[in-house]
Amino acid sequence: MKSVFLTTVLVAATTVAVLAQEDKSKRPSPPAKVSETINGKTITIDYAQPAAKGRNVWDSKGSLAPYGKVWRTGANEATVFETSKDLMVEGKALPAGKYALFTIPGEKVWTVIFNKKADQWGAYDYKESDDALRVKVPAKKAPMTMERFTIKLDKKGTVGLFWADAGTEFKVK
């Protein structure tokens, strides 16, 4: 009888834990979304916002988003970039659709990647062969120190990716 009771308690506790995980707003890196219509094209970016918490965010060794390595551009699931119509990213064509948005941060240049497999966890299963588009853009200093990773999208088509003291921007139209 004791084992049945303990099993029931364990199953109930596991169920509660799983349901708690489903509420993404309770995660340490909460969900965020930006959306804008630019020249009749609706662009939506869904991502999660990790916090720096005093940790090293950028460099070539042991940081949260190391230079020279593919980064999920946020936390948890891969960031999803969706466009309702074909658009141009830094002068290059990107067909309408949903993409995983990855980046390769660098001290001077970032590579922004639109990958055809939008439904991924992080960058663990990332494959370059699934890329729809890659563009290179200059690294930038963040407009202010940002505790949480933040994506900005304005009506002029500037997408900003910033965390801590650095990031980048790219143009869409």
Secondary structure in CASP SS format (residue, H / E / C, confidence):
PFRMAT SS
TARGET T0000
AUTHOR 0000-0000-0000
METHOD secondary structure of the structure
MODEL  1
M C 1.00
K H 1.00
S H 1.00
V H 1.00
F H 1.00
L H 1.00
T H 1.00
T H 1.00
V H 1.00
L H 1.00
V H 1.00
A H 1.00
A H 1.00
T H 1.00
T H 1.00
V H 1.00
A H 1.00
V H 1.00
L H 1.00
A H 1.00
Q H 1.00
E H 1.00
D C 1.00
K H 1.00
S H 1.00
K H 1.00
R C 1.00
P C 1.00
S C 1.00
P C 1.00
P E 1.00
A E 1.00
K E 1.00
V E 1.00
S E 1.00
E E 1.00
T E 1.00
I E 1.00
N C 1.00
G C 1.00
K E 1.00
T E 1.00
I E 1.00
T E 1.00
I E 1.00
D E 1.00
Y E 1.00
A E 1.00
Q C 1.00
P C 1.00
A E 1.00
A C 1.00
K C 1.00
G C 1.00
R C 1.00
N C 1.00
V C 1.00
W C 1.00
D C 1.00
S C 1.00
K C 1.00
G C 1.00
S C 1.00
L C 1.00
A C 1.00
P C 1.00
Y C 1.00
G C 1.00
K C 1.00
V C 1.00
W E 1.00
R C 1.00
T C 1.00
G C 1.00
A C 1.00
N C 1.00
E E 1.00
A C 1.00
T E 1.00
V E 1.00
F E 1.00
E E 1.00
T E 1.00
S C 1.00
K C 1.00
D C 1.00
L E 1.00
M E 1.00
V E 1.00
E C 1.00
G C 1.00
K E 1.00
A E 1.00
L E 1.00
P C 1.00
A C 1.00
G E 1.00
K E 1.00
Y E 1.00
A E 1.00
L E 1.00
F E 1.00
T E 1.00
I E 1.00
P C 1.00
G C 1.00
E C 1.00
K C 1.00
V E 1.00
W E 1.00
T E 1.00
V E 1.00
I E 1.00
F E 1.00
N E 1.00
K C 1.00
K C 1.00
A C 1.00
D C 1.00
Q C 1.00
W E 1.00
G C 1.00
A C 1.00
Y C 1.00
D C 1.00
Y C 1.00
K C 1.00
E H 1.00
S H 1.00
D H 1.00
D E 1.00
A E 1.00
L E 1.00
R E 1.00
V E 1.00
K E 1.00
V E 1.00
P E 1.00
A E 1.00
K E 1.00
K E 1.00
A E 1.00
P E 1.00
M E 1.00
T E 1.00
M E 1.00
E E 1.00
R E 1.00
F E 1.00
T E 1.00
I E 1.00
K E 1.00
L E 1.00
D C 1.00
K C 1.00
K C 1.00
G C 1.00
T E 1.00
V E 1.00
G E 1.00
L E 1.00
F E 1.00
W E 1.00
A E 1.00
D E 1.00
A E 1.00
G E 1.00
T E 1.00
E E 1.00
F E 1.00
K E 1.00
V E 1.00
K C 1.00
END
